Amino acid sequence: MGRVAIVTGGTRGIGEAICKRLQRQGHIVIANYAGNEEKARAFTAETGIRAYKWDVGDHEATLEGCARVEAEFGPIDIVVNNAGVTRDGTLHKMSYDDWNEVLRINLGGCFNMAKATFPGMRERGWGRIVNIGSINGQAGQYGQVNYAAAKSGIHGFTKALAQEGAKFGVTVNAIAPGYIDTDMVAAVPPAVLEKIVAKIPVGRLGMAEEIARGVAFLTSENGGFMTGSTMSINGGQHMY
Ligand code: CAA
């Protein structure tokens, strides 16, 4: 059954693969994006998937953006909180802005999207929320106190909201990707990345599509008994 699904940060990287996969599953997919207009236009031209621009870290903009999507396409039944940024640096070099910005977007974005969509799912008795966490939220990572804290927060957020949604047919799960071949990972200095890849038992970076397949399961009817879980897709880098 086709449902209305929204993927934040949906025009690039992991989000793009999730949008395409959910579209193939027969859903009406909407992508949210924050910055890269050119990429968003190319994405819509290629896929036919409409892209809406707002900053998920902005509470009012998110409520307003989701209301616009619902006015056009109907109630949002599936939310994939994928939007995220990095501002890597060791603590002694990290600014307060770098800390705040990562928490505001990566973790605050999940809260804002849930405020906009969870009450409707609860009333209708069906919903799927998938939050994209990270291996670095599970294991920590040198140079990422902001990102690791935000992603770890996402895992806690997921388990708490899952308890609130369970009796209303709303599942809330997280996926914790390892190092996936995207622009975000490509920004890691090559020498650092080489050492990280050497520690992945499967011996390579993951592909965005490998995360999208996990989302497809969690958002399907078959995923109805799975809630509050974290699906680790990381090539064996962290067995959690
Ligand atoms: N453990 C211990 N020490 C480490 C270390 C580690 N993992 N990594 C680096 N160091 C040490 C270095 O050996 C170096 O020590 P010396 O000065 O004694 O030689 C010192 O720390 C400084 O290291 P850098 O030269 O790397 O410091 P920098 O300030 O230039 O850069 C950094 C710091 C920006 C954090 C850089 O190390 C970096 O980019 N690291 C990668 C962070 C990372 O993995 N980001 C993931 C982005 S992708 C993502 O987040 C998606 C996802 O969900 C997986």
Residues whose N, C-alpha, C, O or C-beta is under 5 A from the ligand:
A	BS01	CAA	D88 G89 T90 G133 S134 I135 Q141 Y142 G143 P177 G178 Y179 M184 V185 V188 P189 V192
